[in-house]
Amino acid sequence: MAGGGTSLVLVVDTAASFSFLNERFLKISQLSRQAEKMFYLSLIEHTLRLPPHLLHLPLDEALKMELKTLFIDKVIANLGLCISVYDIRSIKGGFVFPGDGASTYTVEFRLIVFRPFIGEIIVAKVKESDANGLRLSLGFFDDIYVPVDQLPIPSRFEVLPNKRNQGRWIWDYGGEQSDDQEFFIEETNPIKFQVQNVIYPSVPLEQPENTKPFAPMVITGTLNNDGLGPVSWWEEAEIIEDKS
């Protein structure tokens, strides 16, 4: 392609068992190629107190350890989930206030944060499946929800024996009368979902008993689009990148 761009070629398995999906494969090439950009570098300035037990370490190492304690696995509203301290850009201060045995520094540093954008497509695993929909997990983040109205239409819930309030969702492609076109959402399958919303709830003043732990960041996703859902549903369509 002129200008060094890329062209996309869609290879479709023409087996009869998948012929009813062929027209949908033609719609998903761009969706399948969307890059995951859910991690960002964010520049932050923070004033912190360096505890005396870290003073024997080199200053940048001690400050990085304290920054990890303060930020890693914490959610900053409208910024995202802090994953790692990437680097320290500048250090100012080192003041010791009267009556305090620690130094105070102002540090400019960069954090790696998890903050997916609206419309981004991410691969996750099923953590919970109940009558309210799905809860997905990325391993390091579990507060991803796909409500019933964002599942493929039509879908139905099937209760599994010996699993209290848990079950699995089934996509009845072509209608509920088509038993040979049932697609199951299993816990073992990687799931592609599209981000619909990211919210940062306010911290509640009181946490009622028997409620889910407070989540400072919640993602709502959808499976109701071509190319979304268990990866196995669509693996017959292979996207080939032509770098001519």
C-alpha positions as CSV (number, residue, x, y, z in Angstrom):
1,M,0.0,0.0,0.0
2,A,1.3,3.4,-0.9
3,G,2.7,5.5,1.9
4,G,3.8,2.5,4.0
5,G,0.3,1.8,5.3
6,T,-1.2,-1.5,6.1
7,S,-4.1,-3.3,4.3
8,L,-6.3,-5.9,6.0
9,V,-7.3,-9.2,4.3
10,L,-10.0,-11.3,5.9
11,V,-9.7,-15.1,5.5
12,V,-13.0,-16.9,6.2
13,D,-13.5,-20.6,6.7
14,T,-16.2,-21.6,4.3
15,A,-17.3,-24.7,6.2
16,A,-21.0,-25.1,6.2
17,S,-21.2,-25.0,10.0
18,F,-19.9,-21.5,10.0
19,S,-21.6,-20.2,6.8
20,F,-24.3,-18.4,8.8
21,L,-21.6,-16.2,10.4
22,N,-19.8,-15.2,7.2
23,E,-21.7,-11.9,6.7
24,R,-20.7,-10.9,10.3
25,F,-17.0,-11.6,9.7
26,L,-17.0,-9.0,7.0
27,K,-17.8,-6.3,9.6
28,I,-15.2,-7.1,12.3
29,S,-11.8,-6.6,10.6
30,Q,-11.3,-3.1,12.0
31,L,-12.7,-4.1,15.3
32,S,-10.3,-7.0,15.6
33,R,-7.4,-4.8,14.8
34,Q,-8.1,-2.1,17.4
35,A,-5.0,-1.9,19.6
36,E,-5.2,-2.1,23.3
37,K,-4.1,1.2,24.8
38,M,-5.3,0.8,28.3
39,F,-2.0,1.7,29.9
40,Y,-0.7,5.2,30.1
41,L,2.2,7.2,31.5
42,S,1.0,9.9,33.8
43,L,3.3,12.7,35.1
44,I,2.6,13.5,38.8
45,E,4.0,15.8,41.4
46,H,3.7,14.8,45.0
47,T,5.1,16.0,48.3
48,L,5.9,13.2,50.7
49,R,7.6,12.4,54.0
50,L,10.5,10.0,53.7
51,P,10.4,7.7,56.7
52,P,13.7,7.4,58.7
53,H,14.0,3.7,58.1
54,L,14.6,4.4,54.4
55,L,17.4,7.0,54.9
56,H,20.2,4.4,54.6
57,L,19.2,3.8,50.9
58,P,20.2,6.0,47.9
59,L,17.7,8.8,47.7
60,D,16.1,7.9,44.4
61,E,15.7,4.3,45.5
62,A,14.2,5.3,48.9
63,L,11.7,7.7,47.3
64,K,10.7,5.1,44.7
65,M,10.0,2.6,47.4
66,E,7.8,5.1,49.3
67,L,6.0,6.1,46.2
68,K,5.2,2.5,45.5
69,T,3.7,2.2,49.0
70,L,1.6,5.3,48.5
71,F,0.3,4.7,45.0
72,I,0.6,1.1,43.7
73,D,-2.8,-0.7,43.5
74,K,-4.5,2.5,44.4
75,V,-7.1,4.3,42.2
76,I,-6.8,8.0,41.5
77,A,-10.1,9.4,40.3
78,N,-10.2,10.3,36.6
79,L,-6.6,9.0,36.3
80,G,-7.0,5.3,36.8
81,L,-5.4,2.3,38.6
82,C,-1.8,2.8,39.5
83,I,0.2,-0.1,38.2
84,S,3.9,0.8,38.6
85,V,6.3,3.7,39.3
86,Y,8.0,4.2,35.9
87,D,10.6,6.7,36.8
88,I,11.5,9.8,38.9
89,R,11.9,13.0,36.9
90,S,13.0,15.5,39.6
91,I,13.5,15.7,43.4
92,K,13.2,18.9,45.3
93,G,13.4,19.8,49.0
94,G,14.7,17.5,51.7
95,F,13.5,19.7,54.5
96,V,13.4,18.4,58.0
97,F,10.6,20.1,60.0
98,P,11.1,20.8,63.7
99,G,10.2,17.8,65.9
100,D,10.2,15.4,62.9
101,G,13.0,12.9,62.2
102,A,12.1,12.6,58.5
103,S,12.8,14.6,55.4
104,T,10.1,16.0,53.2
105,Y,10.5,16.0,49.4
106,T,8.6,17.2,46.4
107,V,8.9,14.6,43.7
108,E,7.9,14.7,40.0
109,F,7.5,11.2,38.7
110,R,5.7,9.1,36.1
111,L,3.2,6.4,36.9
112,I,2.0,3.6,34.7
113,V,-1.8,3.6,35.1
114,F,-4.6,1.4,33.8
115,R,-7.2,3.6,32.2
116,P,-9.1,2.1,29.3
117,F,-10.8,4.5,26.9
118,I,-14.5,4.3,25.8
119,G,-14.8,2.0,22.9
120,E,-11.5,0.1,23.6
121,I,-11.6,-3.6,23.1
122,I,-9.9,-5.7,25.8
123,V,-9.5,-9.5,26.4
124,A,-10.5,-10.7,29.9
125,K,-11.7,-13.8,31.7
126,V,-15.1,-14.6,33.2
127,K,-14.9,-14.2,37.0
128,E,-18.7,-14.5,37.8
129,S,-21.7,-15.3,35.7
130,D,-25.2,-14.9,37.2
131,A,-28.7,-13.7,36.3
132,N,-27.5,-10.1,36.3
133,G,-24.8,-10.6,33.7
134,L,-21.1,-11.2,33.7
135,R,-18.2,-10.0,35.9
136,L,-14.9,-10.1,34.1
137,S,-11.3,-10.0,35.3
138,L,-8.0,-9.0,33.9
139,G,-6.1,-10.7,36.8
140,F,-5.0,-7.3,38.3
141,F,-8.4,-5.7,38.0
142,D,-11.8,-7.4,38.7
143,D,-14.5,-4.7,38.6
144,I,-15.6,-5.1,35.0
145,Y,-19.3,-5.8,34.5
146,V,-21.4,-6.7,31.4
147,P,-25.1,-6.3,32.3
148,V,-27.8,-8.4,30.7
149,D,-28.8,-5.8,28.2
150,Q,-25.2,-5.7,26.8
151,L,-25.0,-9.4,26.1
152,P,-25.5,-10.7,22.6
153,I,-29.2,-10.7,21.6
154,P,-30.9,-13.0,22.2
155,S,-29.2,-14.5,25.2
156,R,-30.5,-16.7,28.0
157,F,-29.2,-17.7,31.4
158,E,-28.8,-21.4,32.4
159,V,-28.4,-22.2,36.0
160,L,-25.6,-24.8,36.7
161,P,-26.1,-27.5,39.3
162,N,-24.1,-27.2,42.5
163,K,-23.3,-23.6,41.9
164,R,-25.3,-21.2,44.0
165,N,-26.7,-18.3,42.0
166,Q,-24.1,-19.0,39.3
167,G,-24.6,-20.3,35.8
168,R,-23.7,-19.6,32.2
169,W,-25.0,-17.4,29.4
170,I,-26.0,-18.8,26.0
171,W,-26.2,-16.8,22.8
172,D,-29.0,-18.2,20.7
173,Y,-27.8,-17.0,17.3
174,G,-30.8,-17.1,14.9
175,G,-33.3,-17.4,17.7
176,E,-34.1,-19.8,20.6
177,Q,-35.5,-22.4,18.2
178,S,-32.0,-23.0,16.6
179,D,-30.4,-25.5,19.0
180,D,-27.5,-26.1,16.6
181,Q,-26.5,-22.4,16.8
182,E,-26.1,-22.1,20.6
183,F,-22.9,-20.3,21.7
184,F,-21.9,-20.7,25.3
185,I,-20.0,-18.2,27.4
186,E,-17.7,-20.4,29.5
187,E,-15.5,-19.4,32.4
188,T,-12.5,-20.9,30.7
189,N,-12.8,-18.8,27.5
190,P,-10.9,-15.5,26.9
191,I,-13.6,-12.9,26.4
192,K,-13.4,-9.8,24.1
193,F,-15.4,-7.0,25.4
194,Q,-15.8,-3.3,24.5
195,V,-15.5,-0.6,27.1
196,Q,-18.8,1.4,27.4
197,N,-18.2,3.4,30.6
198,V,-15.5,4.0,33.3
199,I,-16.7,5.5,36.5
200,Y,-15.0,6.5,39.8
201,P,-17.7,6.2,42.5
202,S,-17.5,8.4,45.6
203,V,-16.3,6.7,48.7
204,P,-19.4,5.9,50.8
205,L,-19.6,7.2,54.3
206,E,-20.9,3.9,55.5
207,Q,-20.6,0.4,54.1
208,P,-23.8,-1.7,54.7
209,E,-23.2,-5.2,55.8
210,N,-23.5,-8.1,53.3
211,T,-22.7,-5.8,50.4
212,K,-19.9,-6.0,47.9
213,P,-16.6,-4.3,48.8
214,F,-16.4,-0.8,47.6
215,A,-14.8,-0.4,44.2
216,P,-13.2,2.9,43.5
217,M,-13.2,2.3,39.7
218,V,-15.8,0.4,37.8
219,I,-15.8,-0.5,34.1
220,T,-19.0,-1.4,32.2
221,G,-18.6,-3.3,29.0
222,T,-20.6,-4.8,26.1
223,L,-20.5,-8.1,24.2
224,N,-23.3,-7.0,21.9
225,N,-21.3,-6.3,18.7
226,D,-19.7,-8.3,16.0
227,G,-16.4,-9.8,17.0
228,L,-17.1,-9.6,20.7
229,G,-17.6,-12.4,23.2
230,P,-15.5,-15.6,23.6
231,V,-12.6,-15.5,21.3
232,S,-13.4,-19.1,20.2
233,W,-16.7,-17.9,18.6
234,W,-14.7,-15.9,16.0
235,E,-11.5,-17.9,15.7
236,E,-12.6,-19.2,12.3
237,A,-12.0,-15.6,11.0
238,E,-8.3,-14.9,10.7
239,I,-7.1,-11.4,10.1
240,I,-3.9,-11.2,8.0
241,E,-1.8,-8.0,7.9
242,D,-0.4,-7.2,4.5
243,K,2.5,-4.8,4.9
244,S,3.1,-4.3,1.2
